[in-house]
């Protein structure tokens, strides 16, 4: 993966620790899974997940606090509350699907049933993967870390900048 590596000690400028701080335990993912499957009420989550009431309450509050779900009173009975995914919560779907596909492949070893399909043609979704800017699927060996100043440059331009740094100012 090239010569440049992520600064592994820099936790402030990496999105992974921030994401794990919010989502880093099983029940948060299971609550999201239930929300993606149309559950909205505390009692629905409680019954479907078999989770302790206090843990569910804590995890829902945390997901709301971090803007992943929103808490809304029902218009016809303001004492009843619905939990709905926000845009930020919906953006977790690819990560959830990637983890699920990995678990099917290496954990339980069998595909899920029901199968998530494209609504248009009824065919299963493809495996979640890494794609280039032009849509090509990329493997691990086709990736490299680059300094932000070198993004979009050819390897020759990067090497020229290293040999003659004064030229990089002109570009």
C-alpha positions as CSV (number, residue, x, y, z in Angstrom):
1,X,0.0,0.0,0.0
2,X,2.8,2.5,-0.8
3,X,5.3,4.2,1.5
4,X,3.0,6.6,3.3
5,X,1.0,5.2,6.2
6,X,-1.7,6.7,8.4
7,X,-0.3,8.3,11.5
8,X,-1.7,5.6,13.8
9,X,-1.2,7.6,17.0
10,X,-3.2,10.5,15.7
11,X,-6.7,9.7,17.1
12,X,-8.0,13.3,16.6
13,X,-7.8,13.3,12.8
14,X,-9.1,9.8,12.1
15,X,-12.8,9.0,11.7
16,X,-12.6,5.4,12.9
17,X,-12.1,6.2,16.6
18,X,-15.0,8.7,16.5
19,X,-17.3,6.2,14.8
20,X,-16.4,3.5,17.3
21,X,-17.0,5.8,20.2
22,X,-20.6,6.1,19.0
23,X,-21.2,2.7,17.5
24,X,-18.5,0.5,19.0
25,X,-20.7,-2.1,20.7
26,X,-23.1,-4.8,19.6
27,X,-26.4,-3.4,20.9
28,X,-26.1,-0.1,19.0
29,X,-25.7,-2.1,15.7
30,X,-28.6,-4.4,16.6
31,X,-30.9,-1.4,17.3
32,X,-29.9,0.2,14.0
33,X,-30.6,-3.1,12.2
34,X,-34.0,-3.1,13.8
35,X,-34.6,0.5,12.8
36,X,-33.6,-0.3,9.2
37,X,-36.2,-3.0,9.3
38,X,-38.9,-0.6,10.2
39,X,-39.1,-0.7,14.0
40,X,-39.8,2.7,15.6
41,X,-41.1,2.2,19.2
42,X,-39.3,1.4,22.4
43,X,-41.5,-1.7,23.0
44,X,-40.9,-3.0,19.5
45,X,-37.2,-2.8,20.0
46,X,-37.5,-4.4,23.4
47,X,-39.6,-7.4,22.1
48,X,-37.6,-8.0,18.9
49,X,-34.1,-7.7,20.3
50,X,-34.5,-9.4,23.7
51,X,-32.4,-6.6,25.2
52,X,-32.7,-5.4,28.8
53,X,-34.9,-2.3,29.2
54,X,-32.1,-0.2,30.8
55,X,-29.6,-1.1,28.1
56,X,-32.1,-0.3,25.3
57,X,-32.9,3.1,27.0
58,X,-29.2,3.9,27.3
59,X,-28.3,2.9,23.7
60,X,-31.3,4.8,22.2
61,X,-30.4,7.9,24.2
62,X,-26.8,7.7,22.9
63,X,-27.9,7.2,19.3
64,X,-30.2,10.2,19.6
65,X,-27.5,12.3,21.4
66,X,-25.1,11.6,18.4
67,X,-27.7,12.5,15.8
68,X,-28.1,8.9,14.4
69,X,-31.7,8.6,15.5
70,X,-34.3,11.2,16.4
71,X,-36.9,11.0,19.1
72,X,-40.3,12.2,18.1
73,X,-43.6,12.2,19.9
74,X,-46.6,10.8,18.0
75,X,-48.9,13.5,16.8
76,X,-52.1,11.7,18.0
77,X,-50.6,10.7,21.4
78,X,-47.7,12.9,22.5
79,X,-46.9,10.5,25.4
80,X,-45.8,7.8,22.8
81,X,-42.4,8.3,21.2
82,X,-41.0,7.1,17.9
83,X,-37.4,6.6,17.1
84,X,-36.5,7.4,13.5
85,X,-33.2,7.2,11.6
86,X,-31.7,10.5,10.6
87,X,-29.7,11.2,7.4
88,X,-26.6,10.5,9.5
89,X,-28.1,7.2,10.6
90,X,-29.1,6.2,7.1
91,X,-25.5,6.9,6.0
92,X,-24.5,3.9,8.3
93,X,-26.3,1.4,6.0
94,X,-23.2,0.6,3.8
95,X,-21.1,0.0,6.9
96,X,-23.8,-2.2,8.4
97,X,-24.1,-4.2,5.2
98,X,-20.4,-4.6,4.8
99,X,-20.1,-5.9,8.4
100,X,-23.1,-8.3,7.7
101,X,-21.6,-9.6,4.5
102,X,-18.3,-10.2,6.3
103,X,-20.1,-12.0,9.1
104,X,-21.9,-14.2,6.6
105,X,-18.6,-15.1,4.9
106,X,-16.4,-15.6,8.0
107,X,-18.7,-15.8,11.0
108,X,-21.8,-18.0,10.4
109,X,-20.7,-19.1,6.9
110,X,-24.1,-19.0,5.4
111,X,-26.0,-16.3,3.5
112,X,-28.8,-14.5,5.2
113,X,-32.5,-15.1,4.5
114,X,-34.2,-12.9,3.5
115,X,-31.8,-11.5,1.0
116,X,-31.5,-7.8,0.4
117,X,-32.3,-7.0,-3.2
118,X,-32.5,-4.1,-5.6
119,X,-36.2,-3.0,-5.7
120,X,-36.0,-2.3,-9.4
121,X,-35.0,-5.8,-10.7
122,X,-35.4,-8.0,-7.6
123,X,-31.8,-9.2,-7.8
124,X,-29.5,-9.4,-4.7
125,X,-27.2,-6.4,-4.0
126,X,-23.5,-6.8,-4.8
127,X,-21.0,-7.2,-2.0
128,X,-19.9,-3.9,-0.5
129,X,-16.5,-3.0,-1.8
130,X,-14.0,-0.2,-2.4
131,X,-14.5,1.6,-5.6
132,X,-12.3,4.1,-7.5
133,X,-13.6,7.5,-8.5
134,X,-14.6,6.0,-11.9
135,X,-16.5,3.0,-10.4
136,X,-13.8,0.3,-10.8
137,X,-13.7,-2.1,-7.9
138,X,-10.3,-2.0,-6.1
139,X,-8.4,-4.6,-4.1
140,X,-6.1,-4.0,-1.2
141,X,-3.0,-4.0,-3.4
142,X,-4.4,-1.3,-5.6
143,X,-4.6,1.2,-2.7
144,X,-2.1,3.7,-1.4
145,X,-2.1,6.5,1.1
146,X,-1.1,9.9,-0.3
147,X,-0.5,13.2,1.3
148,X,-3.3,15.6,0.6
149,X,-0.9,17.8,-1.5
150,X,-0.2,14.8,-3.8
151,X,-3.8,13.8,-4.5
152,X,-4.5,13.9,-8.3
153,X,-0.8,14.0,-9.2
154,X,0.9,11.3,-11.3
155,X,3.7,9.3,-9.7
156,X,6.2,11.2,-11.9
157,X,5.0,14.6,-10.6
158,X,5.3,13.4,-7.0
159,X,8.9,12.2,-7.7
160,X,9.7,15.5,-9.5
161,X,8.5,17.4,-6.4
162,X,10.7,15.3,-4.2
163,X,13.8,15.9,-6.3
164,X,13.0,19.5,-7.1
165,X,10.7,20.9,-4.5
166,X,10.8,24.4,-6.0
167,X,8.7,23.1,-9.0
168,X,5.8,22.0,-6.8
169,X,5.2,25.6,-5.9
170,X,4.7,26.4,-9.6
171,X,2.0,23.7,-10.1
